[in-house]
Amino acid sequence: MMTLLSSFLGIELYDNDFEKLIFRFCIALLFIFITVRGLYYPIAKKKEYAFSYMILGIVIFFISFTLKKFELGTGMALGLFAIFGIIRYRTDAMPVKEMTYLFIVIGISIINALSNKKVSYTEILFTNIVIVSVTYVMERIWFNKNALVPKPKVPKPEAKQSIIYEDLEMIKLEKRELLIDDLAIKTGLTINRIKIDLINYKENFAQITIYYKNN
């Protein structure tokens, strides 16, 4: 009876490696999610690649962990060869950057799935953190043009206003600066430039458009 409870058709119902599987999967999933959702997608905005990376990372992890149960070196080698052969699963050429992220996802999955007892969990976590951290530095700091080059200051748009000015003596070209100062005092505005639209000598006035800072 105990034999029936512990196995079915020659396969054990429960294995001591199950806890290890769950823990390693959580680690792999966390760092794959950080890489895909936190680093890749906010910049690339390509849902199809993000979807593929997440699913491939999960599937490759379980494939690798399952292959680890086999002691045959040839079987392991063939399995890994098949995993990396997934890179050719599509007919269109994959951009270099997307190929790199695919390699990162595959690497994280395999590292967390295939590491044996000789590799401590501290070493596994350190490896994952280094991969994600280097990717973050390269993506967001080193090769991010927006981070390296300061954003140019965008000048505020000018506002304009048309006024009637009655001192035609100030309209002369040599008194342009005095005219701007006088208009600034009378209007209380910081005037950048002016344009004389109309001069009426008969009625002794000028129509001027003033351009000032729009605060």
C-alpha positions as CSV (number, residue, x, y, z in Angstrom):
1,M,0.0,0.0,0.0
2,M,2.8,2.4,0.9
3,T,4.4,1.6,-2.4
4,L,1.3,2.6,-4.3
5,L,1.1,5.9,-2.3
6,S,4.8,6.7,-3.1
7,S,4.8,5.8,-6.7
8,F,2.5,5.2,-9.7
9,L,3.5,3.1,-12.7
10,G,7.1,3.1,-11.5
11,I,7.3,6.8,-11.2
12,E,7.6,8.5,-7.8
13,L,4.6,10.7,-6.9
14,Y,6.8,13.0,-4.8
15,D,10.5,13.8,-5.0
16,N,12.8,15.6,-2.6
17,D,13.9,17.9,-5.4
18,F,10.4,19.4,-5.6
19,E,11.2,22.1,-3.0
20,K,14.4,22.8,-4.8
21,L,12.5,23.1,-8.1
22,I,10.0,25.6,-6.6
23,F,12.7,27.8,-4.9
24,R,15.0,27.9,-8.0
25,F,12.0,28.6,-10.3
26,C,11.0,31.6,-8.1
27,I,14.6,33.0,-8.3
28,A,14.7,32.5,-12.1
29,L,11.2,33.9,-12.6
30,L,12.1,37.0,-10.5
31,F,15.2,37.9,-12.5
32,I,13.6,37.1,-15.8
33,F,10.7,39.4,-15.0
34,I,13.1,42.1,-13.9
35,T,15.1,41.7,-17.2
36,V,12.1,41.6,-19.5
37,R,9.5,43.9,-17.8
38,G,11.9,46.2,-15.9
39,L,14.7,46.7,-18.5
40,Y,13.7,45.6,-21.9
41,Y,10.0,46.5,-22.4
42,P,10.0,50.1,-21.0
43,I,12.5,51.0,-23.7
44,A,11.7,48.7,-26.6
45,K,7.9,48.6,-26.2
46,K,7.7,45.4,-28.1
47,K,5.0,43.2,-26.6
48,E,5.6,40.2,-28.9
49,Y,9.2,39.9,-27.8
50,A,8.4,40.5,-24.1
51,F,5.8,37.8,-24.3
52,S,8.2,35.4,-26.0
53,Y,11.0,36.0,-23.5
54,M,8.8,35.3,-20.5
55,I,7.4,32.1,-21.9
56,L,10.7,30.9,-23.3
57,G,12.4,31.6,-20.0
58,I,9.9,29.6,-18.0
59,V,9.8,26.7,-20.5
60,I,13.6,26.5,-20.8
61,F,13.9,26.5,-17.0
62,F,11.7,23.5,-16.7
63,I,13.3,21.7,-19.6
64,S,16.8,22.3,-18.1
65,F,15.7,21.2,-14.7
66,T,14.2,18.0,-16.1
67,L,17.3,17.2,-18.1
68,K,19.3,17.6,-15.0
69,K,17.7,14.5,-13.6
70,F,19.4,12.5,-16.3
71,E,22.9,11.4,-15.6
72,L,23.8,10.8,-19.2
73,G,26.2,13.5,-20.4
74,T,25.2,13.0,-24.0
75,G,21.5,13.5,-23.2
76,M,22.4,16.7,-21.4
77,A,24.5,18.0,-24.3
78,L,21.8,17.2,-26.8
79,G,19.2,18.9,-24.6
80,L,21.2,22.1,-24.3
81,F,21.9,22.1,-28.0
82,A,18.2,21.9,-28.7
83,I,17.5,24.8,-26.2
84,F,19.9,27.1,-27.9
85,G,18.6,26.0,-31.3
86,I,15.4,27.8,-30.3
87,I,17.1,31.0,-31.4
88,R,16.4,29.9,-34.9
89,Y,12.7,29.2,-34.3
90,R,11.6,32.2,-36.4
91,T,12.2,32.8,-40.1
92,D,12.7,36.6,-39.8
93,A,16.1,37.9,-38.8
94,M,16.1,38.9,-35.1
95,P,17.8,42.2,-34.3
96,V,21.0,42.0,-32.3
97,K,19.6,43.6,-29.2
98,E,16.6,41.3,-29.1
99,M,19.0,38.4,-29.6
100,T,21.0,39.5,-26.7
101,Y,18.0,39.7,-24.4
102,L,17.0,36.3,-25.6
103,F,20.4,35.0,-24.6
104,I,20.2,36.6,-21.2
105,V,16.8,35.0,-20.5
106,I,18.1,31.6,-21.6
107,G,21.2,32.0,-19.5
108,I,19.3,33.0,-16.4
109,S,16.9,30.0,-16.9
110,I,19.8,27.5,-17.4
111,I,21.9,28.8,-14.5
112,N,19.1,28.5,-12.0
113,A,18.0,25.1,-13.3
114,L,21.3,23.3,-13.8
115,S,23.5,24.4,-10.9
116,N,24.3,21.5,-8.7
117,K,25.2,21.0,-5.1
118,K,28.7,22.4,-5.6
119,V,27.1,25.9,-6.3
120,S,25.6,27.6,-3.3
121,Y,22.5,29.7,-3.4
122,T,24.6,32.7,-2.5
123,E,26.6,32.1,-5.7
124,I,23.4,31.6,-7.7
125,L,21.9,34.9,-6.4
126,F,25.1,36.7,-7.0
127,T,25.3,35.5,-10.6
128,N,21.7,36.6,-11.3
129,I,22.2,40.0,-9.6
130,V,25.4,40.6,-11.7
131,I,23.7,39.7,-15.0
132,V,20.7,42.0,-14.3
133,S,22.9,44.8,-12.9
134,V,25.3,44.8,-15.8
135,T,22.3,44.8,-18.2
136,Y,20.8,47.7,-16.3
137,V,24.0,49.8,-16.4
138,M,24.6,49.1,-20.1
139,E,20.9,49.8,-21.0
140,R,20.0,52.7,-18.8
141,I,23.3,54.5,-18.1
142,W,26.2,53.7,-20.4
143,F,24.5,53.5,-23.8
144,N,21.4,55.5,-23.0
145,K,21.9,58.7,-25.1
146,N,19.3,60.6,-23.0
147,A,21.3,59.8,-19.8
148,L,24.6,60.9,-21.3
149,V,23.6,64.0,-23.2
150,P,21.9,66.7,-21.2
151,K,18.5,67.6,-22.5
152,P,18.5,71.0,-24.3
153,K,16.4,73.6,-22.6
154,V,13.3,74.4,-24.6
155,P,12.7,78.1,-24.7
156,K,9.3,79.1,-23.5
157,P,7.0,80.4,-26.3
158,E,6.7,84.1,-26.8
159,A,3.5,86.0,-26.2
160,K,2.7,89.0,-28.3
161,Q,0.4,92.0,-28.0
162,S,-0.5,94.9,-30.3
163,I,-0.5,98.4,-28.8
164,I,-0.9,102.0,-30.0
165,Y,2.1,104.2,-29.4
166,E,1.7,108.0,-29.8
167,D,5.3,109.2,-29.6
168,L,6.5,109.0,-33.2
169,E,9.8,110.6,-32.2
170,M,10.8,107.3,-30.5
171,I,10.0,105.3,-33.6
172,K,13.3,106.3,-35.2
173,L,15.7,103.4,-35.8
174,E,18.5,104.9,-33.7
175,K,16.1,105.0,-30.7
176,R,15.0,101.4,-30.9
177,E,16.6,100.4,-27.6
178,L,15.0,103.5,-25.9
179,L,11.7,102.6,-27.4
180,I,11.9,99.0,-26.0
181,D,12.8,100.3,-22.6
182,D,10.0,102.8,-22.6
183,L,7.5,100.1,-23.7
184,A,8.8,97.8,-21.0
185,I,8.2,100.5,-18.3
186,K,4.7,101.3,-19.5
187,T,3.6,97.7,-19.9
188,G,5.5,96.1,-17.1
189,L,6.5,93.3,-19.4
190,T,9.9,91.8,-20.2
191,I,10.1,92.6,-23.9
192,N,12.2,90.5,-26.2
193,R,11.6,92.3,-29.5
194,I,9.1,94.6,-31.2
195,K,7.7,95.0,-34.7
196,I,6.3,98.3,-36.0
197,D,3.2,97.4,-38.0
198,L,1.9,100.8,-38.9
199,I,2.9,104.5,-38.7
200,N,0.2,107.1,-39.1
201,Y,1.8,110.5,-39.4
202,K,-1.5,112.2,-40.0
203,E,-3.0,111.2,-36.6
204,N,0.4,110.9,-35.0
205,F,0.5,107.3,-33.7
206,A,2.1,104.0,-34.5
207,Q,0.8,100.4,-34.1
208,I,3.5,98.2,-32.6
209,T,3.5,94.5,-31.8
210,I,5.6,93.6,-28.8
211,Y,6.9,90.1,-28.1
212,Y,7.5,89.3,-24.5
213,K,8.3,86.3,-22.3
214,N,5.2,84.2,-21.5
215,N,5.6,83.3,-17.8
